[in-house]
Amino acid sequence: MRRHHRTTPRMARVLGSLLLVAAAGAFTAGAAAAPRAEASPLDRVVPAPASVTPGGSAYRITRDTAIRVPDSGPARRVGEYLADILRPSTGYRLPVTTQGGGGIRLRLAKGSFGAEGYRLDSGGKGVTITAAAPAGLFHGVQTLRQLLPAAVEKDSVQPGPWIVAGGTITDSPRYAYRGAMLDVSRHFFTVAQVKRYIDELALYKVNKLHLHLSDDQGWRIAIDSWPRLATYGGSTQVGGGQGGFYTKADYQEIVRYAASRYLEVVPEIDMPGHTNAALASYADLNCDGVAPPLYTGTDVGFSSLCVGKDITYDFVDDVIRELAAITPGRYLHIGGDEAHSTSHEDYVKFMDRVQPIVAKYGKTVIAWHQLTGAHPAKGAIAQYWGLDDTDAAEKAQVAKAAQNGTGLILSPADRLYLDMKYTEDTPLGQDWAGLVEVRRSYDWDPGNYLAGAPSSAIRGVEAPLWTETIVTNADIDYMVFPRLAGAAELGWSPASTHDWDAYKVRLAAQGPRWDALGIGYYRSPQVPWPAK
C-alpha cells in the first residue's frame, strides 16, 4: 500500500577533511550573534559537488561588484535572478551588465558540463561560473549562494562581509531526473504557495516538480471539455473546506515560474483508481450511471473508472489532450496505483488503452510501479514507491520490467516519502511506511537499491509529499526540511561522495540559511545543528 495504509507502523570522500573538521567544530560550538567574517568552506555545499579544489585568494563582494553576463536572454535572466537574491541583504546595486570582466561572471562555453553541469572558479578578482547551458549557470548560482554567509538570504540589509572562498568547484548531476512531488488534491495549494515550493526546490538543484492534480478528494485542473471536474470535483478537500482548482492560466503560470527556476512540471492525473472526484462530477463515468457523493476522507482503493465504457476513453483522451497542450515538459503521469476496485484484467486493459493516448499527444508515460504488472509502453517510466520489505515478487516484477527497458524513478516510501513522520511524536504526517528520520531518508544508494534492476534503468529519484495532514506553508516546510536536501543529494551527487558522517555536518550548515529564508524545519537530533 502506498501512502494511506492503515496498518500498525512498524561524502565517501570526507571532503576537505581538516578544513571540514575545523569548520564543523566552530559551527557546532554555538551561533555567533554577529555575521561571520570568514568565507564558508567550498566543501560545505549541499548537494555535494563532484569535485572541490580549495585554494587561492578569496573574493569579496563590495558595492563596486557587478554581475557580468553574456549577451543572451536566458543567461541574463540568471544574472538578474542572482542580483535579486544579493541586493536586499548586501544593499549593493550589483548591476547586471555585458561589460567588463571582474566581479561575478556568468559564462556560457562549450565543455564537458552536460545540460546542467557547471564550473565555479573563485579568486581575488572575482567569481566565474561557466556552463554549457543556462541551467548549469542557474545551478552554479545555487552553489554560490551557499558559499556566502547565510545572512545573504535575508530580505533586509545585513552587515556582511560577503566573502567567497578561493578555489574551484566542478560539478554535474548523477541523475537527469531529480524530483519532488506536491499533492495538491488532498489539500489545495494556491499558485503563490506552489511558487514558494518551487523556490525551495531550486535551492538544491531539484529539476522536476510532480504535481498530483487529481484524486478522490479533489480535481485541481480546469478541463474545458469536462468543466464540472474542476468546478464541482475541485470544490472540497480532506476534512471539508472549499478546495480549489487551477485555471489553465494558473497552471501555465506555475509551469512558467518553474521553468524560470529550471524545473520541469510533471502533471499527474491518477487513474483508474483515486478517481472519486471525477466520478462524482460525471455520472456517466460510473458503471452504474450513478454519481457518488464528493469525498473528504482519507481511505483509498474504493474508486475506479468504468473500464468497459467507451465514454471512459473519450474522457481520458480529452483530459490528456488538454493537459498535454499546456505542458511543455516531456512527461505525463497517469497514476495507476492502489486500483483495488479494478480487477487485474481490467487494469491491464485500461493501461493498454491509455498509454497510447499519452503517446498520441507527444508525451512520455510515467506511472506508479504497478504499471509493471501490466504492459509498460516502450519508453515508459515506472515510479517505485515500495518499501525495503516489500514483497519479493513485486520487486522482481519491477526489476524484470527494468531489465526489459522500462526506466525507473525511485521513491521508496520508507526512505523518501516526505509525509512520513520523523518520530512517533511528530505532530504531522503518517506512519504507515514507518518512521523516517533524517539519516534513514539519506543513507541508501539509488544505484543498487532494487535488486535485479540494472543501474542503467535508474532515471533518478523523487521525494513525494502527500498532504492528508498538510495544510499550510509551515506544514510543508517542517516535513520537507531537512529531508529534501538529502533526497536532492541522492539525485545529484556522485556515489563516491555519499557518507552520512560528512553529510550531517554539511546539512547542519544549512540550518542558519533556512532560518534566514524563514523556513521552519525539523531540528533532528541526528544532526549537529548550530545553537540558535
C-alpha positions as CSV (number, residue, x, y, z in Angstrom):
1,M,0.0,0.0,0.0
2,R,1.3,3.4,-0.8
3,R,0.6,6.5,1.2
4,H,-2.5,5.7,3.2
5,H,-2.2,2.1,4.5
6,R,-3.8,2.0,8.0
7,T,-1.8,-0.9,9.5
8,T,0.5,-0.6,12.5
9,P,3.6,1.5,11.8
10,R,6.1,-0.5,12.3
11,M,30.5,12.0,1.1
12,A,32.5,8.6,1.0
13,R,35.1,11.1,0.5
14,V,35.4,13.1,3.7
15,L,35.5,16.5,1.9
16,G,38.5,18.7,2.7
17,S,38.9,16.8,6.0
18,L,41.0,19.1,8.1
19,L,39.1,22.2,6.9
20,L,35.8,20.4,7.3
21,V,36.6,19.2,10.8
22,A,37.7,22.7,11.9
23,A,34.7,24.3,10.4
24,A,32.4,21.8,12.0
25,G,33.8,22.4,15.4
26,A,33.4,26.1,15.0
27,F,29.9,25.7,13.6
28,T,28.5,23.5,16.3
29,A,30.1,25.2,19.2
30,G,27.4,27.9,19.2
31,A,25.9,30.5,16.9
32,A,27.7,33.9,16.8
33,A,25.5,36.9,17.2
34,A,27.3,38.9,14.5
35,P,27.9,37.7,10.9
36,R,30.9,35.6,10.4
37,A,33.8,37.3,8.6
38,E,35.4,34.1,7.3
39,A,34.4,32.5,4.0
40,S,32.3,29.4,4.1
41,P,34.3,26.4,3.0
42,L,33.8,25.2,-0.5
43,D,33.2,21.7,0.8
44,R,30.2,22.7,2.8
45,V,27.8,22.6,-0.2
46,V,24.6,20.5,-0.5
47,P,24.3,18.6,-2.8
48,A,28.0,17.6,-2.6
49,P,29.7,18.7,-5.8
50,A,31.6,16.2,-8.0
51,S,34.9,17.9,-7.4
52,V,36.1,20.5,-4.9
53,T,39.6,22.1,-5.1
54,P,40.0,24.8,-2.4
55,G,42.9,27.3,-2.5
56,G,44.0,30.7,-3.6
57,S,42.6,34.1,-2.6
58,A,39.1,34.7,-1.6
59,Y,36.8,37.2,-3.3
60,R,34.8,39.9,-1.5
61,I,31.6,41.2,-2.9
62,T,31.5,45.0,-2.5
63,R,29.5,48.0,-3.6
64,D,31.6,48.1,-6.8
65,T,30.8,44.5,-7.7
66,A,28.9,43.9,-11.0
67,I,27.3,40.7,-12.4
68,R,28.7,40.1,-15.9
69,V,26.6,38.1,-18.3
70,P,26.9,37.1,-21.9
71,D,24.6,38.9,-24.4
72,S,21.9,36.2,-24.3
73,G,18.4,36.2,-22.8
74,P,18.4,33.1,-20.6
75,A,21.9,33.8,-19.1
76,R,21.0,37.4,-18.4
77,R,17.9,36.3,-16.6
78,V,20.0,34.0,-14.4
79,G,22.1,37.1,-13.7
80,E,19.1,39.1,-12.7
81,Y,17.9,36.2,-10.5
82,L,21.2,36.3,-8.7
83,A,21.1,40.1,-8.3
84,D,17.6,39.9,-6.9
85,I,18.9,37.5,-4.2
86,L,22.0,39.5,-3.3
87,R,20.7,43.1,-3.4
88,P,18.4,43.1,-0.4
89,S,21.0,41.7,2.1
90,T,24.1,43.4,0.7
91,G,22.5,46.7,0.0
92,Y,24.6,46.9,-3.2
93,R,23.5,47.9,-6.7
94,L,25.0,44.9,-8.4
95,P,24.3,45.9,-11.9
96,V,23.8,43.1,-14.4
97,T,25.9,44.0,-17.5
98,T,27.7,42.6,-20.5
99,Q,30.6,45.0,-20.0
100,G,33.9,44.3,-18.1
101,G,35.4,41.2,-16.8
102,G,35.6,41.3,-13.0
103,G,33.1,40.8,-10.2
104,I,30.7,37.9,-10.6
105,R,30.8,36.5,-14.2
106,L,28.3,34.1,-15.7
107,R,29.8,32.5,-18.8
108,L,28.5,30.1,-21.5
109,A,31.1,28.0,-23.1
110,K,31.4,24.6,-24.7
111,G,32.8,21.9,-22.5
112,S,32.2,18.7,-20.7
113,F,29.5,20.2,-18.5
114,G,26.4,18.5,-20.0
115,A,23.0,20.1,-19.8
116,E,23.1,21.0,-16.2
117,G,26.8,21.0,-15.1
118,Y,29.0,24.0,-14.3
119,R,32.4,25.1,-13.0
120,L,32.8,27.7,-10.4
121,D,36.1,29.5,-10.1
122,S,36.7,31.9,-7.2
123,G,39.8,34.1,-6.7
124,G,40.8,37.5,-5.6
125,K,39.5,39.2,-8.8
126,G,36.1,37.6,-8.9
127,V,33.9,34.6,-9.2
128,T,33.2,33.0,-12.6
129,I,30.5,30.4,-13.2
130,T,30.9,28.6,-16.5
131,A,28.4,26.2,-18.1
132,A,27.4,24.9,-21.5
133,A,23.7,25.9,-20.9
134,P,21.8,28.4,-18.8
135,A,20.5,25.5,-16.5
136,G,24.1,24.9,-15.5
137,L,24.6,28.6,-14.7
138,F,21.5,28.5,-12.6
139,H,22.7,25.5,-10.6
140,G,26.1,27.2,-10.2
141,V,24.3,30.2,-8.7
142,Q,22.7,27.9,-6.1
143,T,26.2,26.8,-5.1
144,L,27.5,30.4,-4.9
145,R,24.7,31.2,-2.5
146,Q,25.9,28.5,-0.2
147,L,29.5,29.9,-0.3
148,L,28.3,33.2,1.1
149,P,27.2,33.7,4.7
150,A,23.6,32.6,5.5
151,A,22.6,36.2,6.1
152,V,22.8,36.8,2.4
153,E,19.4,35.1,2.2
154,K,17.7,37.8,4.3
155,D,15.4,40.4,2.8
156,S,17.0,43.4,4.7
157,V,20.4,44.9,4.7
158,Q,23.0,42.9,6.7
159,P,26.5,44.0,7.7
160,G,28.4,41.3,5.8
161,P,31.3,41.0,4.8
162,W,30.4,39.0,1.7
163,I,33.4,36.7,1.1
164,V,33.6,33.7,-1.3
165,A,36.5,31.3,-0.5
166,G,39.1,30.8,-3.2
167,G,39.1,27.6,-5.3
168,T,37.3,25.6,-8.0
169,I,34.2,23.5,-7.9
170,T,33.4,21.3,-11.0
171,D,30.0,19.8,-10.9
172,S,27.4,17.8,-12.8
173,P,24.4,15.6,-11.8
174,R,24.4,11.9,-11.3
175,Y,20.9,11.5,-12.5
176,A,18.9,13.5,-15.0
177,Y,15.6,13.2,-13.0
178,R,15.7,14.8,-9.6
179,G,12.1,15.4,-8.5
180,A,9.8,16.4,-5.7
181,M,6.1,15.9,-5.7
182,L,3.4,18.1,-4.2
183,D,-0.1,16.6,-3.7
184,V,-2.5,19.4,-4.3
185,S,-5.5,17.1,-4.4
186,R,-5.8,16.2,-0.7
187,H,-5.4,19.8,0.3
188,F,-5.3,22.5,-2.3
189,F,-2.4,24.9,-2.5
190,T,-2.6,28.3,-4.3
191,V,-0.3,29.4,-7.2
192,A,1.6,31.5,-4.8
193,Q,2.2,28.6,-2.4
194,V,3.4,26.3,-5.3
195,K,5.8,29.1,-6.4
196,R,7.2,29.3,-2.9
197,Y,7.7,25.5,-3.0
198,I,9.4,25.8,-6.4
199,D,11.9,28.3,-5.0
200,E,12.7,25.9,-2.1
201,L,13.3,23.0,-4.5
202,A,15.6,25.1,-6.7
203,L,17.9,25.7,-3.7
204,Y,19.1,22.1,-4.0
205,K,19.1,21.7,-7.8
206,V,15.9,19.7,-8.0
207,N,14.7,19.8,-11.6
208,K,11.3,18.1,-11.6
209,L,8.1,19.3,-9.9
210,H,5.5,16.4,-10.0
211,L,2.0,17.9,-9.3
212,H,-0.6,15.3,-8.2
213,L,-3.6,17.1,-9.7
214,S,-6.4,14.6,-9.2
215,D,-7.6,12.2,-6.6
216,D,-10.6,11.1,-4.7
217,Q,-10.8,14.3,-2.7
218,G,-10.3,16.9,-5.4
219,W,-9.8,17.6,-9.1
220,R,-7.4,20.6,-9.4
221,I,-7.0,21.5,-13.1
222,A,-9.7,23.0,-15.4
223,I,-10.6,20.8,-18.4
224,D,-12.7,22.8,-20.9
225,S,-14.5,19.8,-22.3
226,W,-15.4,18.5,-18.9
227,P,-15.9,21.6,-16.8
228,R,-17.5,20.1,-13.8
229,L,-14.3,18.2,-13.0
230,A,-12.9,21.4,-11.6
231,T,-15.9,23.4,-10.5
232,Y,-17.6,20.5,-8.7
233,G,-14.9,17.9,-8.3
234,G,-12.5,20.5,-7.1
235,S,-14.9,22.1,-4.6
236,T,-13.7,20.3,-1.5
237,Q,-10.7,18.7,0.1
238,V,-9.7,16.4,3.0
239,G,-11.8,17.3,6.1
240,G,-14.1,19.5,4.1
241,G,-13.3,23.1,3.2
242,Q,-13.7,24.9,-0.1
243,G,-10.9,23.2,-2.0
244,G,-10.0,24.9,-5.2
245,F,-8.6,24.4,-8.7
246,Y,-6.1,25.9,-11.2
247,T,-7.4,27.6,-14.3
248,K,-5.4,26.8,-17.3
249,A,-3.8,30.3,-17.0
250,D,-2.9,29.4,-13.3
251,Y,-1.3,26.2,-14.4
252,Q,0.6,27.8,-17.2
253,E,1.9,30.4,-14.7
254,I,3.2,27.6,-12.5
255,V,4.8,26.0,-15.5
256,R,6.4,29.3,-16.5
257,Y,7.7,30.0,-13.0
258,A,9.1,26.5,-12.6
259,A,10.9,26.9,-16.0
260,S,12.4,30.1,-14.7
261,R,14.0,28.0,-11.9
262,Y,14.9,25.3,-14.4
263,L,12.3,22.8,-13.1
264,E,10.0,20.8,-15.4
265,V,6.4,20.3,-14.3
266,V,5.2,16.7,-14.4
267,P,1.4,16.7,-14.1
268,E,-0.4,13.6,-12.8
269,I,-3.9,12.5,-13.4
270,D,-4.3,9.4,-11.2
271,M,-6.4,6.6,-12.8
272,P,-8.2,4.2,-13.0
273,G,-8.4,4.4,-9.2
274,H,-8.2,7.5,-7.0
275,T,-11.0,9.0,-9.2
276,N,-13.9,9.7,-6.9
277,A,-13.8,13.5,-7.7
278,A,-14.2,12.7,-11.4
279,L,-16.9,10.1,-10.8
280,A,-18.8,12.5,-8.6
281,S,-18.6,15.1,-11.3
282,Y,-20.0,13.0,-14.1
283,A,-22.4,10.1,-13.5
284,D,-21.7,8.6,-17.0
285,L,-18.2,7.7,-15.9
286,N,-19.6,5.2,-13.4
287,C,-20.5,1.7,-14.5
288,D,-24.0,2.0,-12.9
289,G,-24.5,5.6,-14.2
290,V,-24.9,6.9,-10.6
291,A,-22.5,9.6,-9.4
292,P,-21.2,9.0,-5.8
293,P,-21.0,11.9,-3.3
294,L,-17.9,14.0,-3.0
295,Y,-15.4,12.5,-0.7
296,T,-13.4,14.3,2.1
297,G,-11.9,11.3,3.9
298,T,-8.5,9.6,3.5
299,D,-9.3,6.0,2.7
300,V,-8.0,4.6,-0.6
301,G,-8.8,1.9,-3.1
302,F,-12.6,2.3,-3.3
303,S,-13.0,4.2,-6.6
304,S,-12.5,3.2,-10.3
305,L,-13.3,4.5,-13.7
306,C,-15.5,2.2,-15.7
307,V,-13.1,0.3,-17.9
308,G,-15.7,-1.2,-20.1
309,K,-17.4,2.0,-21.2
310,D,-16.3,3.9,-24.3
311,I,-17.0,7.2,-22.6
312,T,-14.2,6.5,-20.2
313,Y,-11.7,6.7,-23.0
314,D,-13.3,9.8,-24.5
315,F,-12.8,11.3,-21.1
316,V,-9.2,10.2,-20.8
317,D,-8.4,11.4,-24.3
318,D,-9.9,14.8,-23.7
319,V,-8.1,15.3,-20.3
320,I,-4.7,14.2,-21.7
321,R,-5.1,16.2,-24.8
322,E,-5.9,19.4,-23.0
323,L,-3.3,18.9,-20.3
324,A,-0.6,17.9,-22.8
325,A,-1.3,21.1,-24.7
326,I,-0.4,23.3,-21.7
327,T,2.5,21.2,-20.5
328,P,5.7,21.8,-22.4
329,G,7.6,19.1,-20.5
330,R,8.1,15.7,-21.9
331,Y,6.2,13.6,-19.2
332,L,2.6,13.0,-18.2
333,H,1.9,10.8,-15.2
334,I,-1.1,8.6,-15.3
335,G,-1.0,7.2,-11.7
336,G,-2.1,3.6,-11.7
337,D,-1.6,2.8,-8.0
338,E,-4.0,1.4,-5.5
339,A,-6.6,0.4,-8.1
340,H,-8.1,-2.1,-5.7
341,S,-11.6,-1.7,-7.1
342,T,-10.4,-2.6,-10.6
343,S,-9.8,-6.2,-11.5
344,H,-6.3,-7.1,-12.8
345,E,-7.8,-7.9,-16.2
346,D,-9.5,-4.5,-16.4
347,Y,-6.4,-2.8,-15.1
348,V,-4.3,-4.2,-17.9
349,K,-6.9,-3.4,-20.4
350,F,-7.1,0.2,-19.2
351,M,-3.4,0.7,-19.2
352,D,-3.1,-0.8,-22.7
353,R,-5.6,1.7,-24.0
354,V,-4.4,4.8,-22.1
355,Q,-0.7,4.6,-22.7
356,P,-1.1,5.1,-26.5
357,I,-3.2,8.2,-25.8
358,V,-0.3,9.8,-23.9
359,A,2.0,9.0,-26.8
360,K,-0.5,10.4,-29.3
361,Y,-0.2,13.8,-27.7
362,G,3.6,13.7,-27.7
363,K,4.3,12.8,-24.0
364,T,6.2,10.0,-22.3
365,V,4.2,7.9,-19.8
366,I,5.2,7.9,-16.1
367,A,3.1,5.7,-13.8
368,W,3.4,4.3,-10.3
369,H,5.3,0.9,-10.4
370,Q,2.0,-1.1,-10.5
371,L,2.2,-0.4,-14.3
372,T,4.9,-3.1,-14.4
373,G,2.1,-5.6,-13.7
374,A,0.5,-4.7,-17.0
375,H,2.4,-3.9,-20.2
376,P,4.6,-0.8,-19.9
377,A,4.8,1.0,-23.2
378,K,8.1,1.4,-24.9
379,G,9.9,4.3,-23.2
380,A,7.6,4.3,-20.2
381,I,8.9,5.1,-16.7
382,A,7.7,3.3,-13.6
383,Q,7.9,5.2,-10.3
384,Y,8.7,2.7,-7.5
385,W,7.2,3.6,-4.1
386,G,7.6,0.3,-2.3
387,L,9.3,-0.3,1.0
388,D,12.6,-2.1,1.9
389,D,10.4,-5.1,2.9
390,T,8.0,-5.0,0.0
391,D,7.1,-8.5,-1.2
392,A,9.9,-10.0,-3.2
393,A,7.7,-11.0,-6.1
394,E,6.5,-7.4,-6.5
395,K,10.1,-6.2,-6.5
396,A,11.1,-8.9,-9.0
397,Q,8.3,-7.7,-11.3
398,V,9.6,-4.2,-11.3
399,A,13.2,-5.4,-11.8
400,K,12.1,-7.5,-14.8
401,A,10.4,-4.6,-16.4
402,A,13.6,-2.5,-15.9
403,Q,15.6,-5.3,-17.5
404,N,13.2,-5.1,-20.5
405,G,13.7,-1.4,-20.9
406,T,11.3,0.3,-18.5
407,G,13.0,3.2,-16.8
408,L,12.7,3.7,-13.0
409,I,12.3,6.6,-10.7
410,L,12.9,5.6,-7.1
411,S,10.6,7.0,-4.4
412,P,10.7,4.3,-1.7
413,A,8.1,5.3,0.8
414,D,10.1,4.4,3.9
415,R,13.0,6.5,2.6
416,L,11.7,9.4,0.5
417,Y,8.1,10.0,1.4
418,L,8.2,13.4,3.0
419,D,4.8,12.9,4.7
420,M,6.1,10.1,6.9
421,K,6.6,11.1,10.5
422,Y,10.2,11.6,11.7
423,T,9.4,10.1,15.1
424,E,6.3,8.9,17.0
425,D,5.9,12.4,18.4
426,T,5.9,14.2,15.0
427,P,2.7,16.3,15.0
428,L,2.1,16.0,11.2
429,G,2.3,13.2,8.7
430,Q,1.5,9.5,8.7
431,D,3.4,6.3,9.7
432,W,2.1,3.5,7.5
433,A,5.5,3.2,5.9
434,G,7.3,3.5,9.2
435,L,9.2,6.4,10.9
436,V,11.6,8.2,8.6
437,E,14.3,10.1,10.4
438,V,16.9,12.2,8.5
439,R,19.6,9.5,8.4
440,R,17.2,6.8,7.1
441,S,16.0,9.2,4.4
442,Y,19.6,9.9,3.2
443,D,21.5,6.7,3.9
444,W,20.8,4.5,0.9
445,D,22.1,4.3,-2.7
446,P,19.7,4.5,-5.6
447,G,22.1,2.7,-7.8
448,N,21.8,-0.6,-6.0
449,Y,18.6,-0.2,-4.1
450,L,16.4,-2.5,-6.2
451,A,17.9,-6.0,-6.6
452,G,17.9,-7.1,-10.2
453,A,17.2,-3.7,-11.7
454,P,20.1,-2.6,-13.9
455,S,21.7,0.7,-12.7
456,S,21.2,2.0,-16.3
457,A,17.4,1.8,-15.8
458,I,17.5,4.3,-12.9
459,R,16.5,7.7,-14.2
460,G,16.7,9.3,-10.8
461,V,14.8,9.9,-7.5
462,E,11.8,11.8,-6.4
463,A,10.6,12.8,-2.9
464,P,6.8,12.9,-2.7
465,L,4.8,15.0,-0.2
466,W,1.3,13.7,0.3
467,T,-1.0,16.2,2.0
468,E,-3.7,14.4,4.0
469,T,-2.3,16.3,7.1
470,I,-0.5,19.1,5.4
471,V,-2.4,22.4,5.2
472,T,-0.1,25.4,5.4
473,N,3.3,26.6,4.2
474,A,4.7,25.9,7.7
475,D,3.4,22.3,7.5
476,I,5.2,21.9,4.1
477,D,8.4,23.3,5.4
478,Y,8.5,21.2,8.6
479,M,8.0,17.9,6.7
480,V,10.2,18.7,3.7
481,F,13.2,20.2,5.6
482,P,15.7,18.8,6.2
483,R,14.9,15.6,4.3
484,L,14.6,17.3,0.9
485,A,18.3,18.2,0.9
486,G,19.2,14.6,1.3
487,A,16.9,13.5,-1.5
488,A,18.4,16.1,-3.7
489,E,21.9,14.9,-2.9
490,L,21.0,11.3,-3.7
491,G,19.9,12.6,-7.1
492,W,22.7,15.0,-7.9
493,S,26.0,13.9,-6.2
494,P,28.4,11.1,-7.2
495,A,28.0,7.9,-5.2
496,S,31.6,8.4,-4.1
497,T,30.6,11.4,-2.0
498,H,27.9,9.6,-0.1
499,D,28.8,9.5,3.6
500,W,26.4,10.2,6.4
501,D,29.0,11.5,8.9
502,A,30.3,14.1,6.4
503,Y,26.8,14.9,5.1
504,K,25.3,15.6,8.5
505,V,27.9,18.3,9.1
506,R,27.2,19.9,5.7
507,L,23.5,19.6,6.4
508,A,23.9,21.3,9.8
509,A,25.4,24.3,8.0
510,Q,22.1,24.7,6.1
511,G,20.1,25.4,9.3
512,P,21.1,29.2,9.5
513,R,20.3,29.5,5.8
514,W,16.8,28.1,6.3
515,D,16.4,30.4,9.3
516,A,17.3,33.4,7.1
517,L,14.8,32.3,4.5
518,G,12.0,31.9,7.0
519,I,11.9,28.1,6.5
520,G,10.8,26.3,9.7
521,Y,12.5,22.9,9.7
522,Y,12.7,19.8,11.9
523,R,15.8,20.1,14.1
524,S,16.6,16.4,14.1
525,P,18.8,15.2,17.0
526,Q,20.8,13.2,14.4
527,V,22.2,16.4,13.0
528,P,24.7,18.8,14.8
529,W,22.8,22.0,14.3
530,P,24.4,25.2,15.5
531,A,22.8,26.6,18.6
532,K,20.3,29.4,18.0
